[in-house]
Structure formats: C-alpha cells, structure tokens
Amino acid sequence: MGPDDDEYIGYVLSDVARLMRTVFDRRVRGIGLTRAQWLVLTRLYRRPGASQTELAVMLEIDRASAGRMLDRMEKNGWVERRADSEDRRINRLYLTDEARRAHKEMWAIAEATVDDALAPLSERERDQFTRLAARVKGRLQGLAGSNGS
C-alpha cells in the first residue's frame, strides 16, 4: 500500500482526525465557541491558573495569538485573568462558571462523537485501537522531542 492508495495509513489518519473535527464542530455550533476556544477551555480546565505563555505552549501558538483569543474570551465572559500572587507581571487564567458549564456540555458532545465514530468496533477492538494509537502517539512525541531523529 502506497501514497497512491486511499487506504494509505497517513491519509486514513488525517481523514479520521479531520472528520472527527468536522462532526464535533457541527454538533457544538450552538454553544457559541470555536474549536480553538474549546481547546482553551479544555486546557484551562485541566490546568487552572496557567499563564498566557504556558497556554500558548500547550496550544502550540504564539503568545500574541493566544493573547488576542484570550481577550475575546474574557470579553465574552469565558475566561478571567488574575494577577499572580508572586509576580504581578503574570496573569493567571481561570475559567468562569459559564465556561465550566460549557466545557461540561462540550465534553459530553465530544464523548458522544468518539462513541459514534468507534461504533463499528467491538469493545475489544476499541481497547486495542486506543492502546495502539497511544503507542504511536508516544513514539511521535519522542521523535518530536528529539528533533525527528
């Protein structure tokens, strides 16, 4: 199987990820957040109190882009900035109550989307797929961390 074949693993993985995002985006459209903002919610849910710089690293975007997105999200009542107790130059980021409710709703939609996508697989196949994908992810993280060597 090669790059001229639609079943080529690189194409399949890319298509699966793209289609998962498309289905998810359609399902959450009514909540009023973009995918990028959903990622901010998810990261801050897991790491409340992260700085703007830390968030930019987590999202793999530059600080200025993160700042613009956070400005919009703060204006819309999703995120609040609080001064760091030890360094007043740093703002710590926290989700508002409304954002935590939206995160909960979006997480349920994300889980349903994954369940729908994996419906053709048996429970055993799902477990195996998850373990194998995690191993591949770990390998790629190692390659990315070592400049691809």
C-alpha positions as CSV (number, residue, x, y, z in Angstrom):
1,M,0.0,0.0,0.0
2,G,1.5,3.3,-1.0
3,P,0.7,7.0,-1.3
4,D,-1.4,6.5,-4.4
5,D,-3.8,4.3,-2.4
6,D,-6.8,5.9,-0.4
7,E,-6.1,3.3,2.3
8,Y,-2.6,4.6,2.9
9,I,-2.3,5.0,6.7
10,G,-1.2,8.6,6.5
11,Y,-4.3,9.5,4.5
12,V,-6.6,7.5,6.7
13,L,-5.3,9.0,10.0
14,S,-5.5,12.5,8.5
15,D,-9.1,11.9,7.3
16,V,-10.2,10.4,10.6
17,A,-8.9,13.4,12.5
18,R,-10.4,15.9,10.0
19,L,-13.8,14.2,10.0
20,M,-13.9,13.9,13.8
21,R,-13.3,17.7,14.0
22,T,-16.0,18.4,11.3
23,V,-18.6,16.3,13.1
24,F,-17.7,17.8,16.5
25,D,-17.8,21.3,15.2
26,R,-21.3,20.8,13.7
27,R,-22.6,19.4,17.0
28,V,-21.3,22.2,19.2
29,R,-22.1,25.1,16.8
30,G,-25.0,26.2,19.0
31,I,-22.8,26.7,22.1
32,G,-21.0,29.7,20.5
33,L,-17.4,28.7,20.8
34,T,-14.9,28.0,18.1
35,R,-12.7,24.8,18.1
36,A,-9.7,27.0,19.2
37,Q,-11.7,28.4,22.1
38,W,-12.8,24.9,23.0
39,L,-9.2,23.9,23.2
40,V,-8.5,26.9,25.5
41,L,-11.4,25.7,27.7
42,T,-10.1,22.2,27.8
43,R,-6.5,23.2,28.6
44,L,-7.6,25.6,31.4
45,Y,-10.0,23.1,32.8
46,R,-7.1,20.7,33.2
47,R,-4.6,23.4,34.3
48,P,-6.4,26.2,36.0
49,G,-4.1,29.1,36.8
50,A,-1.9,28.6,33.7
51,S,-0.2,31.7,32.4
52,Q,-0.7,33.1,28.9
53,T,2.7,31.9,27.9
54,E,2.0,28.4,29.3
55,L,-1.3,28.3,27.5
56,A,0.3,29.3,24.2
57,V,2.8,26.5,24.6
58,M,0.0,24.0,25.3
59,L,-1.9,25.2,22.2
60,E,1.3,25.4,20.0
61,I,0.6,29.0,19.1
62,D,2.5,32.3,19.7
63,R,1.8,34.4,22.7
64,A,0.3,37.2,20.7
65,S,-2.3,34.9,19.1
66,A,-3.1,33.4,22.5
67,G,-3.5,36.9,23.9
68,R,-5.9,38.0,21.2
69,M,-8.0,34.9,21.7
70,L,-8.0,35.3,25.5
71,D,-9.0,39.0,25.1
72,R,-12.1,37.9,23.1
73,M,-12.9,35.1,25.5
74,E,-12.5,37.4,28.5
75,K,-14.8,40.0,26.9
76,N,-17.4,37.3,26.3
77,G,-17.2,36.0,29.9
78,W,-15.5,32.7,29.3
79,V,-12.1,33.4,30.9
80,E,-10.8,35.6,33.7
81,R,-7.3,36.8,34.3
82,R,-6.0,37.1,37.9
83,A,-2.7,38.6,38.9
84,D,-0.1,36.1,40.1
85,S,0.5,36.4,43.8
86,E,4.3,36.3,43.5
87,D,4.8,38.1,40.2
88,R,2.3,40.9,39.3
89,R,3.5,40.9,35.7
90,I,2.0,37.5,35.2
91,N,-1.7,36.9,34.8
92,R,-3.1,33.5,35.8
93,L,-6.0,32.2,33.7
94,Y,-9.2,30.7,35.0
95,L,-12.5,29.5,33.6
96,T,-15.7,31.4,34.6
97,D,-18.6,29.4,35.9
98,E,-20.3,29.8,32.5
99,A,-17.2,28.4,30.8
100,R,-17.1,25.4,33.1
101,R,-20.8,24.7,32.3
102,A,-20.0,25.0,28.5
103,H,-17.0,22.7,29.0
104,K,-19.1,20.1,30.6
105,E,-21.7,20.3,27.8
106,M,-19.0,20.2,25.1
107,W,-17.2,17.3,26.8
108,A,-20.4,15.2,26.6
109,I,-20.7,16.1,22.9
110,A,-17.0,15.1,22.4
111,E,-17.6,11.7,24.1
112,A,-20.7,11.1,22.0
113,T,-18.8,11.9,18.9
114,V,-16.0,9.5,19.7
115,D,-18.6,6.8,20.7
116,D,-20.3,7.3,17.3
117,A,-17.0,7.2,15.4
118,L,-15.9,4.0,17.1
119,A,-19.4,2.3,17.0
120,P,-18.3,-0.1,14.2
121,L,-15.6,-1.6,16.6
122,S,-16.2,-4.2,19.3
123,E,-15.2,-3.3,22.8
124,R,-12.1,-5.3,22.4
125,E,-11.2,-3.6,19.1
126,R,-11.8,-0.2,20.7
127,D,-9.4,-1.0,23.6
128,Q,-6.8,-2.4,21.2
129,F,-7.2,0.7,18.9
130,T,-6.8,3.0,21.9
131,R,-3.6,1.2,23.1
132,L,-2.1,1.1,19.7
133,A,-2.8,4.8,18.9
134,A,-1.3,5.7,22.3
135,R,1.9,3.8,21.5
136,V,2.1,5.6,18.1
137,K,1.5,8.9,19.8
138,G,4.2,8.2,22.3
139,R,6.7,7.4,19.6
140,L,5.8,10.5,17.7
141,Q,6.2,12.6,20.8
142,G,9.6,11.1,21.3
143,L,10.6,11.9,17.7
144,A,9.2,15.4,18.0
145,G,11.2,16.0,21.2
146,S,14.4,14.7,19.7
147,N,14.1,16.8,16.5
148,G,12.9,13.8,14.5
149,S,15.9,11.6,14.8
